[in-house]
Amino acid sequence: MKIRKAIIQDAEGIGIVHVDSWRTTYKDIVPDEFLDKLSYKQRTLLWERHLENHTKFILVAENDDGDIIGFSSAGERETAPFPNLIYLETLYLLEAYQGKGLGKLLLKELFLFFQQNNYQTVYVEVLADNTSKYFYEHFGAKLLTSLEIHIGGKELEELVYEWDDVTKVIELLLDE
């Protein structure tokens, strides 16, 4: 397994993982008709735009055959309430590779990037019914608030978590 910075040629692989992981992660949370309409082509185009943007930090996880099996991304938001804030925007793995420590490796690389770039506070948003919230809580994320959002015509609760000390999170990640 290998974690590396994403390049434009990774857009298709990221798009495939994005669609497939949404379909497994959000089954029984997000309406099936929404998940069924997700498109590899549309997600590939989305990730091409993100990768061309250069304002996002995007990582991929590869298996031993060089196939993309996961990815993560982070970026600043124009609407951030304070300076020097960054959002962990995505962290997805194909279902077959979950629970093998890859999520932790992606998280570690993200937090090393945050530290190197002097970010102090990191936010992540996760659906309340998504069990990945426990992964973030395990590594010190604190629940700040919840929001009501709509996906596929369904009202869902989204939780907003914060890490206020990047160095502490890195220490937690390195201790495990």
DAZINOR-V980365 format. One record per pair of residues at least 12 apart in sequence whose ideal C-beta (glycine too) atoms are under 10 Angstrom apart, sorted by the first residue. I is the first residue (numbers start at 1). J is the second residue. If there is no record, write none. Layout:
i;j
I;J
I;J
//
This chain:
i;j
1;61
1;62
1;63
1;64
1;69
1;70
1;97
1;100
1;101
1;102
1;105
2;60
2;61
2;62
2;63
2;64
2;66
2;69
2;105
3;59
3;60
3;61
3;62
3;70
3;71
3;72
3;102
3;105
3;106
3;108
3;109
3;110
4;59
4;60
4;61
4;62
4;109
5;57
5;58
5;59
5;60
5;109
5;113
6;47
6;50
6;51
6;56
6;57
6;58
6;59
6;60
6;68
6;71
6;72
6;73
7;51
7;58
7;60
8;47
8;48
8;50
8;51
8;52
9;48
9;51
10;44
10;47
10;48
10;51
10;58
10;59
10;60
10;62
10;68
10;71
11;43
11;44
11;45
11;46
11;47
11;48
11;49
11;50
11;51
11;52
11;58
11;68
12;40
12;41
12;43
12;44
12;45
12;47
12;48
12;68
13;44
13;47
13;60
13;62
13;66
13;67
13;68
13;69
13;70
13;71
14;43
14;44
14;46
14;47
14;48
14;50
14;51
14;58
14;59
14;60
14;68
14;70
14;71
14;73
14;90
14;92
15;38
15;39
15;40
15;41
15;42
15;43
15;44
15;45
15;46
15;47
15;48
15;68
15;71
16;40
16;43
16;44
16;47
16;67
16;68
16;69
16;94
17;40
17;43
17;47
17;60
17;61
17;67
17;68
17;69
17;70
17;71
17;90
17;92
17;93
17;94
17;97
18;38
18;40
18;42
18;43
18;44
18;46
18;47
18;71
18;90
18;92
19;35
19;38
19;39
19;40
19;41
19;42
19;43
19;44
19;92
20;38
20;40
20;43
20;69
20;92
20;93
20;94
20;95
20;96
21;69
21;70
21;71
21;90
21;91
21;92
21;93
21;94
21;95
21;97
21;98
22;34
22;35
22;38
22;43
22;92
22;151
23;35
23;36
23;38
23;95
24;92
24;93
24;94
24;95
24;96
24;98
25;92
25;93
25;95
25;98
25;127
25;130
25;131
25;132
26;38
26;127
26;129
26;130
26;151
26;152
26;156
27;95
28;129
29;127
29;128
29;129
29;130
29;131
29;151
29;154
29;156
30;127
30;129
30;130
30;151
30;152
30;153
30;154
30;156
31;151
31;152
31;153
31;154
31;156
32;152
33;152
33;153
34;151
34;152
34;153
34;154
35;151
35;152
36;152
37;152
47;71
47;73
47;90
50;73
50;75
50;89
50;90
51;73
53;75
55;75
55;76
56;73
56;74
56;75
56;76
56;86
56;87
56;89
56;90
57;72
57;73
57;74
57;75
57;76
57;86
57;88
57;89
57;109
57;110
57;113
57;114
57;117
58;71
58;72
58;73
58;74
58;75
58;89
58;90
58;110
59;71
59;72
59;73
59;74
59;90
59;91
59;105
59;106
59;107
59;109
59;110
59;113
60;72
60;73
60;106
61;91
61;92
61;93
61;94
61;97
61;100
61;102
61;103
61;105
61;106
61;109
62;102
63;94
63;96
63;97
63;102
67;94
68;94
69;92
69;93
69;94
69;96
69;97
69;98
69;100
69;102
70;90
70;91
70;92
70;93
70;94
70;97
70;98
70;100
70;102
70;103
70;105
70;106
71;90
71;91
71;92
71;93
71;106
72;88
72;89
72;90
72;91
72;92
72;93
72;102
72;103
72;105
72;106
72;107
72;109
72;110
72;113
73;87
73;88
73;89
73;90
73;91
73;92
73;106
73;110
74;86
74;87
74;88
74;89
74;90
74;91
74;110
74;111
74;113
74;114
74;117
74;119
74;122
74;123
74;124
75;87
75;88
75;89
75;90
76;117
76;119
77;89
77;123
80;121
80;123
81;121
81;123
82;120
82;121
83;120
83;121
84;117
84;118
84;119
84;120
84;121
85;119
85;120
85;121
85;122
85;123
85;162
86;110
86;113
86;114
86;117
86;119
86;120
86;121
86;122
86;123
86;166
87;121
87;122
87;123
87;124
87;125
87;160
88;106
88;107
88;110
88;111
88;114
88;122
88;123
88;124
88;125
88;126
88;136
88;141
88;161
88;163
89;110
89;123
89;124
89;125
90;106
90;124
91;103
91;106
91;107
91;110
91;124
91;126
91;132
91;135
91;136
92;106
92;132
93;106
93;132
98;132
98;135
101;176
103;132
103;135
103;136
103;139
104;135
104;138
104;139
104;172
104;173
104;176
105;173
107;124
107;135
107;136
107;139
107;169
107;170
107;172
107;173
108;139
108;169
108;170
108;172
108;173
108;174
108;176
109;173
110;122
110;124
110;166
110;169
110;173
111;139
111;163
111;166
111;167
111;168
111;169
111;170
111;171
111;172
111;173
111;174
112;166
112;170
112;173
112;174
113;166
114;163
114;166
114;167
114;169
114;170
115;166
115;167
115;169
115;170
116;166
117;166
118;166
119;163
119;166
120;163
120;164
120;165
120;166
120;167
121;162
121;163
121;164
121;165
121;166
122;141
122;161
122;162
122;163
122;164
122;165
122;166
122;169
123;141
123;144
123;160
123;161
123;162
123;163
123;164
124;136
124;141
124;159
124;160
124;161
124;162
124;163
125;144
125;146
125;147
125;149
125;158
125;159
125;160
125;161
126;141
126;143
126;158
126;159
126;160
126;161
127;149
127;151
127;156
127;157
127;158
127;159
128;143
128;146
128;147
128;156
128;157
128;158
128;159
129;156
129;157
129;159
130;156
130;158
130;159
133;159
133;161
136;159
136;161
136;163
136;169
137;159
137;161
138;172
138;176
139;163
139;168
139;169
139;170
139;172
139;173
139;176
140;161
140;162
140;163
140;164
140;165
140;168
140;169
140;171
140;172
140;173
141;159
141;160
141;161
141;162
141;163
141;164
141;169
142;160
142;161
142;162
142;163
142;164
143;159
143;160
143;161
143;162
144;159
144;160
144;161
144;162
144;164
145;158
145;159
145;160
145;161
145;162
146;158
146;159
146;160
147;159
147;160
//
